[in-house]
Amino acid sequence: MSLDDERDSHLVLVPNPPQHPRGDFGLQGTLPCRPPNGNTRSQGIAAYRNEFFSGCADGVFPLKPLLVRSMAAKRCGAELYTGLWEDVGTPERLAALNG
């Protein structure tokens, strides 16, 4: 994963897990797209430059609007990861993996 000089964010997308079949984004070459284009993917990990957060106030806020803004400006890159990956987004899913 890398951020070149033209990008302020980069997503590593994974195939959709069963609990999230619609996905978050689509992938067109090396660019993410929203809404998903039928080739849907879920976000795995990401890297961001400080500029990505321009205009944000301190505190908790959703990333999705910032990602959509970055995508619209063609400043967000993406890649597909097809290796081993598990969504451990809840204590129950983590327990199932450890069980």
MODELLER restraints for C-alpha pairs under 7 A, 6 or more apart:
rsr = mdl.restraints
at = mdl.atoms
rsr.add(forms.Gaussian(group=physical.xy_distance, feature=features.Distance(at['CA:3:A'], at['CA:9:A']), mean=6.71, stdev=0.5))
rsr.add(forms.Gaussian(group=physical.xy_distance, feature=features.Distance(at['CA:3:A'], at['CA:10:A']), mean=6.34, stdev=0.5))
rsr.add(forms.Gaussian(group=physical.xy_distance, feature=features.Distance(at['CA:6:A'], at['CA:75:A']), mean=6.11, stdev=0.5))
rsr.add(forms.Gaussian(group=physical.xy_distance, feature=features.Distance(at['CA:7:A'], at['CA:75:A']), mean=4.26, stdev=0.5))
rsr.add(forms.Gaussian(group=physical.xy_distance, feature=features.Distance(at['CA:7:A'], at['CA:76:A']), mean=5.43, stdev=0.5))
rsr.add(forms.Gaussian(group=physical.xy_distance, feature=features.Distance(at['CA:7:A'], at['CA:77:A']), mean=6.56, stdev=0.5))
rsr.add(forms.Gaussian(group=physical.xy_distance, feature=features.Distance(at['CA:8:A'], at['CA:48:A']), mean=5.73, stdev=0.5))
rsr.add(forms.Gaussian(group=physical.xy_distance, feature=features.Distance(at['CA:8:A'], at['CA:49:A']), mean=4.98, stdev=0.5))
rsr.add(forms.Gaussian(group=physical.xy_distance, feature=features.Distance(at['CA:8:A'], at['CA:51:A']), mean=6.32, stdev=0.5))
rsr.add(forms.Gaussian(group=physical.xy_distance, feature=features.Distance(at['CA:8:A'], at['CA:52:A']), mean=5.37, stdev=0.5))
rsr.add(forms.Gaussian(group=physical.xy_distance, feature=features.Distance(at['CA:8:A'], at['CA:75:A']), mean=5.59, stdev=0.5))
rsr.add(forms.Gaussian(group=physical.xy_distance, feature=features.Distance(at['CA:8:A'], at['CA:76:A']), mean=6.15, stdev=0.5))
rsr.add(forms.Gaussian(group=physical.xy_distance, feature=features.Distance(at['CA:9:A'], at['CA:47:A']), mean=5.59, stdev=0.5))
rsr.add(forms.Gaussian(group=physical.xy_distance, feature=features.Distance(at['CA:9:A'], at['CA:48:A']), mean=4.38, stdev=0.5))
rsr.add(forms.Gaussian(group=physical.xy_distance, feature=features.Distance(at['CA:9:A'], at['CA:49:A']), mean=6.29, stdev=0.5))
rsr.add(forms.Gaussian(group=physical.xy_distance, feature=features.Distance(at['CA:9:A'], at['CA:52:A']), mean=6.65, stdev=0.5))
rsr.add(forms.Gaussian(group=physical.xy_distance, feature=features.Distance(at['CA:9:A'], at['CA:75:A']), mean=6.65, stdev=0.5))
rsr.add(forms.Gaussian(group=physical.xy_distance, feature=features.Distance(at['CA:9:A'], at['CA:76:A']), mean=4.75, stdev=0.5))
rsr.add(forms.Gaussian(group=physical.xy_distance, feature=features.Distance(at['CA:9:A'], at['CA:77:A']), mean=6.37, stdev=0.5))
rsr.add(forms.Gaussian(group=physical.xy_distance, feature=features.Distance(at['CA:10:A'], at['CA:46:A']), mean=5.51, stdev=0.5))
rsr.add(forms.Gaussian(group=physical.xy_distance, feature=features.Distance(at['CA:10:A'], at['CA:47:A']), mean=5.30, stdev=0.5))
rsr.add(forms.Gaussian(group=physical.xy_distance, feature=features.Distance(at['CA:10:A'], at['CA:48:A']), mean=6.63, stdev=0.5))
rsr.add(forms.Gaussian(group=physical.xy_distance, feature=features.Distance(at['CA:10:A'], at['CA:76:A']), mean=5.39, stdev=0.5))
rsr.add(forms.Gaussian(group=physical.xy_distance, feature=features.Distance(at['CA:10:A'], at['CA:77:A']), mean=4.52, stdev=0.5))
rsr.add(forms.Gaussian(group=physical.xy_distance, feature=features.Distance(at['CA:10:A'], at['CA:78:A']), mean=5.26, stdev=0.5))
rsr.add(forms.Gaussian(group=physical.xy_distance, feature=features.Distance(at['CA:11:A'], at['CA:43:A']), mean=6.68, stdev=0.5))
rsr.add(forms.Gaussian(group=physical.xy_distance, feature=features.Distance(at['CA:11:A'], at['CA:45:A']), mean=6.14, stdev=0.5))
rsr.add(forms.Gaussian(group=physical.xy_distance, feature=features.Distance(at['CA:11:A'], at['CA:46:A']), mean=4.44, stdev=0.5))
rsr.add(forms.Gaussian(group=physical.xy_distance, feature=features.Distance(at['CA:11:A'], at['CA:47:A']), mean=6.73, stdev=0.5))
rsr.add(forms.Gaussian(group=physical.xy_distance, feature=features.Distance(at['CA:11:A'], at['CA:77:A']), mean=6.29, stdev=0.5))
rsr.add(forms.Gaussian(group=physical.xy_distance, feature=features.Distance(at['CA:11:A'], at['CA:78:A']), mean=4.54, stdev=0.5))
rsr.add(forms.Gaussian(group=physical.xy_distance, feature=features.Distance(at['CA:11:A'], at['CA:79:A']), mean=6.48, stdev=0.5))
rsr.add(forms.Gaussian(group=physical.xy_distance, feature=features.Distance(at['CA:12:A'], at['CA:43:A']), mean=6.27, stdev=0.5))
rsr.add(forms.Gaussian(group=physical.xy_distance, feature=features.Distance(at['CA:12:A'], at['CA:44:A']), mean=5.54, stdev=0.5))
rsr.add(forms.Gaussian(group=physical.xy_distance, feature=features.Distance(at['CA:12:A'], at['CA:45:A']), mean=5.29, stdev=0.5))
rsr.add(forms.Gaussian(group=physical.xy_distance, feature=features.Distance(at['CA:12:A'], at['CA:46:A']), mean=5.87, stdev=0.5))
rsr.add(forms.Gaussian(group=physical.xy_distance, feature=features.Distance(at['CA:12:A'], at['CA:78:A']), mean=5.72, stdev=0.5))
rsr.add(forms.Gaussian(group=physical.xy_distance, feature=features.Distance(at['CA:12:A'], at['CA:79:A']), mean=5.14, stdev=0.5))
rsr.add(forms.Gaussian(group=physical.xy_distance, feature=features.Distance(at['CA:12:A'], at['CA:80:A']), mean=5.86, stdev=0.5))
rsr.add(forms.Gaussian(group=physical.xy_distance, feature=features.Distance(at['CA:12:A'], at['CA:81:A']), mean=6.39, stdev=0.5))
rsr.add(forms.Gaussian(group=physical.xy_distance, feature=features.Distance(at['CA:13:A'], at['CA:41:A']), mean=5.81, stdev=0.5))
rsr.add(forms.Gaussian(group=physical.xy_distance, feature=features.Distance(at['CA:13:A'], at['CA:42:A']), mean=5.56, stdev=0.5))
rsr.add(forms.Gaussian(group=physical.xy_distance, feature=features.Distance(at['CA:13:A'], at['CA:43:A']), mean=4.60, stdev=0.5))
rsr.add(forms.Gaussian(group=physical.xy_distance, feature=features.Distance(at['CA:13:A'], at['CA:44:A']), mean=5.25, stdev=0.5))
rsr.add(forms.Gaussian(group=physical.xy_distance, feature=features.Distance(at['CA:13:A'], at['CA:78:A']), mean=6.97, stdev=0.5))
rsr.add(forms.Gaussian(group=physical.xy_distance, feature=features.Distance(at['CA:13:A'], at['CA:79:A']), mean=6.05, stdev=0.5))
rsr.add(forms.Gaussian(group=physical.xy_distance, feature=features.Distance(at['CA:13:A'], at['CA:80:A']), mean=4.86, stdev=0.5))
rsr.add(forms.Gaussian(group=physical.xy_distance, feature=features.Distance(at['CA:13:A'], at['CA:81:A']), mean=5.99, stdev=0.5))
rsr.add(forms.Gaussian(group=physical.xy_distance, feature=features.Distance(at['CA:14:A'], at['CA:41:A']), mean=5.63, stdev=0.5))
rsr.add(forms.Gaussian(group=physical.xy_distance, feature=features.Distance(at['CA:14:A'], at['CA:42:A']), mean=5.45, stdev=0.5))
rsr.add(forms.Gaussian(group=physical.xy_distance, feature=features.Distance(at['CA:14:A'], at['CA:43:A']), mean=6.29, stdev=0.5))
rsr.add(forms.Gaussian(group=physical.xy_distance, feature=features.Distance(at['CA:14:A'], at['CA:44:A']), mean=5.96, stdev=0.5))
rsr.add(forms.Gaussian(group=physical.xy_distance, feature=features.Distance(at['CA:14:A'], at['CA:80:A']), mean=5.79, stdev=0.5))
rsr.add(forms.Gaussian(group=physical.xy_distance, feature=features.Distance(at['CA:14:A'], at['CA:81:A']), mean=5.28, stdev=0.5))
rsr.add(forms.Gaussian(group=physical.xy_distance, feature=features.Distance(at['CA:14:A'], at['CA:82:A']), mean=6.31, stdev=0.5))
rsr.add(forms.Gaussian(group=physical.xy_distance, feature=features.Distance(at['CA:15:A'], at['CA:41:A']), mean=5.14, stdev=0.5))
rsr.add(forms.Gaussian(group=physical.xy_distance, feature=features.Distance(at['CA:15:A'], at['CA:42:A']), mean=6.26, stdev=0.5))
rsr.add(forms.Gaussian(group=physical.xy_distance, feature=features.Distance(at['CA:16:A'], at['CA:23:A']), mean=5.65, stdev=0.5))
rsr.add(forms.Gaussian(group=physical.xy_distance, feature=features.Distance(at['CA:16:A'], at['CA:41:A']), mean=5.30, stdev=0.5))
rsr.add(forms.Gaussian(group=physical.xy_distance, feature=features.Distance(at['CA:16:A'], at['CA:42:A']), mean=5.28, stdev=0.5))
rsr.add(forms.Gaussian(group=physical.xy_distance, feature=features.Distance(at['CA:22:A'], at['CA:40:A']), mean=6.43, stdev=0.5))
rsr.add(forms.Gaussian(group=physical.xy_distance, feature=features.Distance(at['CA:23:A'], at['CA:40:A']), mean=5.10, stdev=0.5))
rsr.add(forms.Gaussian(group=physical.xy_distance, feature=features.Distance(at['CA:23:A'], at['CA:41:A']), mean=4.72, stdev=0.5))
rsr.add(forms.Gaussian(group=physical.xy_distance, feature=features.Distance(at['CA:23:A'], at['CA:42:A']), mean=4.61, stdev=0.5))
rsr.add(forms.Gaussian(group=physical.xy_distance, feature=features.Distance(at['CA:24:A'], at['CA:36:A']), mean=6.79, stdev=0.5))
rsr.add(forms.Gaussian(group=physical.xy_distance, feature=features.Distance(at['CA:24:A'], at['CA:40:A']), mean=6.79, stdev=0.5))
rsr.add(forms.Gaussian(group=physical.xy_distance, feature=features.Distance(at['CA:24:A'], at['CA:41:A']), mean=5.92, stdev=0.5))
rsr.add(forms.Gaussian(group=physical.xy_distance, feature=features.Distance(at['CA:24:A'], at['CA:42:A']), mean=4.94, stdev=0.5))
rsr.add(forms.Gaussian(group=physical.xy_distance, feature=features.Distance(at['CA:24:A'], at['CA:43:A']), mean=6.51, stdev=0.5))
rsr.add(forms.Gaussian(group=physical.xy_distance, feature=features.Distance(at['CA:25:A'], at['CA:32:A']), mean=6.27, stdev=0.5))
rsr.add(forms.Gaussian(group=physical.xy_distance, feature=features.Distance(at['CA:25:A'], at['CA:33:A']), mean=5.65, stdev=0.5))
rsr.add(forms.Gaussian(group=physical.xy_distance, feature=features.Distance(at['CA:25:A'], at['CA:34:A']), mean=5.32, stdev=0.5))
rsr.add(forms.Gaussian(group=physical.xy_distance, feature=features.Distance(at['CA:25:A'], at['CA:35:A']), mean=6.13, stdev=0.5))
rsr.add(forms.Gaussian(group=physical.xy_distance, feature=features.Distance(at['CA:25:A'], at['CA:36:A']), mean=4.67, stdev=0.5))
rsr.add(forms.Gaussian(group=physical.xy_distance, feature=features.Distance(at['CA:25:A'], at['CA:40:A']), mean=5.57, stdev=0.5))
rsr.add(forms.Gaussian(group=physical.xy_distance, feature=features.Distance(at['CA:25:A'], at['CA:41:A']), mean=5.42, stdev=0.5))
rsr.add(forms.Gaussian(group=physical.xy_distance, feature=features.Distance(at['CA:25:A'], at['CA:42:A']), mean=6.41, stdev=0.5))
rsr.add(forms.Gaussian(group=physical.xy_distance, feature=features.Distance(at['CA:26:A'], at['CA:32:A']), mean=5.60, stdev=0.5))
rsr.add(forms.Gaussian(group=physical.xy_distance, feature=features.Distance(at['CA:26:A'], at['CA:33:A']), mean=4.93, stdev=0.5))
rsr.add(forms.Gaussian(group=physical.xy_distance, feature=features.Distance(at['CA:26:A'], at['CA:34:A']), mean=6.27, stdev=0.5))
rsr.add(forms.Gaussian(group=physical.xy_distance, feature=features.Distance(at['CA:26:A'], at['CA:35:A']), mean=6.86, stdev=0.5))
rsr.add(forms.Gaussian(group=physical.xy_distance, feature=features.Distance(at['CA:26:A'], at['CA:36:A']), mean=4.11, stdev=0.5))
rsr.add(forms.Gaussian(group=physical.xy_distance, feature=features.Distance(at['CA:26:A'], at['CA:37:A']), mean=5.30, stdev=0.5))
rsr.add(forms.Gaussian(group=physical.xy_distance, feature=features.Distance(at['CA:26:A'], at['CA:38:A']), mean=6.97, stdev=0.5))
rsr.add(forms.Gaussian(group=physical.xy_distance, feature=features.Distance(at['CA:26:A'], at['CA:39:A']), mean=5.30, stdev=0.5))
rsr.add(forms.Gaussian(group=physical.xy_distance, feature=features.Distance(at['CA:26:A'], at['CA:40:A']), mean=4.46, stdev=0.5))
rsr.add(forms.Gaussian(group=physical.xy_distance, feature=features.Distance(at['CA:26:A'], at['CA:41:A']), mean=5.72, stdev=0.5))
rsr.add(forms.Gaussian(group=physical.xy_distance, feature=features.Distance(at['CA:27:A'], at['CA:33:A']), mean=5.85, stdev=0.5))
rsr.add(forms.Gaussian(group=physical.xy_distance, feature=features.Distance(at['CA:27:A'], at['CA:39:A']), mean=6.52, stdev=0.5))
rsr.add(forms.Gaussian(group=physical.xy_distance, feature=features.Distance(at['CA:30:A'], at['CA:77:A']), mean=5.82, stdev=0.5))
rsr.add(forms.Gaussian(group=physical.xy_distance, feature=features.Distance(at['CA:30:A'], at['CA:78:A']), mean=5.16, stdev=0.5))
rsr.add(forms.Gaussian(group=physical.xy_distance, feature=features.Distance(at['CA:30:A'], at['CA:79:A']), mean=5.88, stdev=0.5))
rsr.add(forms.Gaussian(group=physical.xy_distance, feature=features.Distance(at['CA:31:A'], at['CA:76:A']), mean=6.66, stdev=0.5))
rsr.add(forms.Gaussian(group=physical.xy_distance, feature=features.Distance(at['CA:31:A'], at['CA:77:A']), mean=4.92, stdev=0.5))
rsr.add(forms.Gaussian(group=physical.xy_distance, feature=features.Distance(at['CA:31:A'], at['CA:78:A']), mean=5.22, stdev=0.5))
rsr.add(forms.Gaussian(group=physical.xy_distance, feature=features.Distance(at['CA:32:A'], at['CA:71:A']), mean=6.81, stdev=0.5))
rsr.add(forms.Gaussian(group=physical.xy_distance, feature=features.Distance(at['CA:32:A'], at['CA:77:A']), mean=6.46, stdev=0.5))
rsr.add(forms.Gaussian(group=physical.xy_distance, feature=features.Distance(at['CA:32:A'], at['CA:78:A']), mean=5.60, stdev=0.5))
rsr.add(forms.Gaussian(group=physical.xy_distance, feature=features.Distance(at['CA:33:A'], at['CA:71:A']), mean=6.75, stdev=0.5))
rsr.add(forms.Gaussian(group=physical.xy_distance, feature=features.Distance(at['CA:34:A'], at['CA:68:A']), mean=6.97, stdev=0.5))
rsr.add(forms.Gaussian(group=physical.xy_distance, feature=features.Distance(at['CA:70:A'], at['CA:76:A']), mean=5.39, stdev=0.5))
rsr.add(forms.Gaussian(group=physical.xy_distance, feature=features.Distance(at['CA:88:A'], at['CA:94:A']), mean=5.04, stdev=0.5))
